[in-house]
């Protein structure tokens, strides 16, 4: 009990911001749940009075009165039950949606290095299965847990008044609940934890099979992946069968078995008292209904520790996601044009490996800077530092003489545009890709006609889901056009010719020459011939330092 209350405190703290936002629906849910339980306590008494009147068979008016009262009570019961369920589902749906939004926002704002440490399945599982697992914890279980204490107490008092001996006989069955629960529940929690982890592995495997489909085929690895999948699914099936077996045993012993024994006791012992004349038929009916209601409440209490342990696993997993470190956010909006960028003794390391070492560099407005170096030398790290996707391990970067960490990341990334090495096409139309889901994309950039690029693909600027229809060069052009359309001050082109087929290389080079005349341009490449576009070119050494290219 102490452990359950501690878990409840944890849950209430976890959901507190969402409860505050949806306070009105929470209050209505609690009120209608309490009212529903109050009506449920009153109805069996009305049925008792009706049946006893029928048994007497002497007063028809009294029979009609109790019949009408029972009909009215049933109507009230159904209306209140509907409102309880409506506000319960309304609250759960709203809070679940808010929590999902917070998780997605947390992922979008998360520190880049922290996100890349986890596989895709880590995030998918928490967004789907884990969120589903905690749905009842939002309002249903906490409200029912506390209200049912009073509900069970009221039923117990009435049952004792109806027949104390029969109540005590039934009470002797309840210790079986707790003995069996203490044996089975810890095993179910352990197995469920492994089930969730395996689902996460399957999600990651699925994502890898889709994103890496080309490389799987190129390496003739289909059979290897099929075996991996078979092993994962066998493991998943075994765990689910183990959980199902424990769950069936739990339900079969606790509910089906004990419930049937209890019903026999009610009707045999209760019938005996009816024949002795110390118990009316109406009282037996009411007692049986109260016992059914009491059993339902006790079933909730016996099932609840199992469900709580499983749900708490998911709460902790979601909380773990929401605890991923976030990007540093500045407070100042960068509104002035970027006149200068200064790297001052900037170093960066991944774990213990030094990638960039004491970089000192000044870039002025409208300069064209080339940075060259072999693959893995730190070129992309330089891009990510400048975009503040990552931050220096040591040293500082200044924009217009101000530490760039003081600027909001949105205003900084509006001014500094990165065109990454690998072309990426978002799901949506070409226009949405170029404008980042805005409208009014230009159809011509200098001498490049976007519609001409797409004509041979039987596409237009409004064609959806272009990714599978475009070559690497076409994707690269669209990505460049996306950057130009954003109209920043500084552009970083990371390996602008990577993934570009020869038919589009000239177009990309043409766009680089004509599209950035009035912009600060930084070209990152392992090819030295791109330095022809640059005022200055730097080489990244194997030690991570920058040296001017002669």
Secondary structure as UniProt FT lines:
FT   HELIX           2..21
FT   HELIX           23..56
FT   HELIX           60..108
FT   HELIX           112..116
FT   HELIX           120..127
FT   HELIX           129..133
FT   HELIX           135..138
FT   HELIX           140..162
FT   HELIX           164..171
FT   TURN            172..174
FT   HELIX           175..211
FT   HELIX           213..218
FT   TURN            219..220
FT   HELIX           222..251
FT   HELIX           252..257
FT   HELIX           258..276
FT   HELIX           281..322
FT   STRAND          340..350
FT   TURN            351..352
FT   STRAND          353..364
FT   TURN            365..366
FT   STRAND          368..372
FT   TURN            375..376
FT   HELIX           379..386
FT   TURN            387..388
FT   STRAND          394..399
FT   TURN            400..401
FT   STRAND          402..403
FT   HELIX           404..406
FT   HELIX           409..415
FT   STRAND          416..419
FT   HELIX           430..435
FT   STRAND          444..445
FT   TURN            446..447
FT   STRAND          448..449
FT   HELIX           450..455
FT   TURN            456..458
FT   TURN            461..462
FT   HELIX           467..469
FT   HELIX           472..486
FT   STRAND          490..494
FT   TURN            496..499
FT   HELIX           502..515
FT   TURN            517..518
FT   STRAND          520..525
FT   HELIX           528..533
FT   STRAND          536..540
FT   TURN            542..543
FT   STRAND          546..548
//
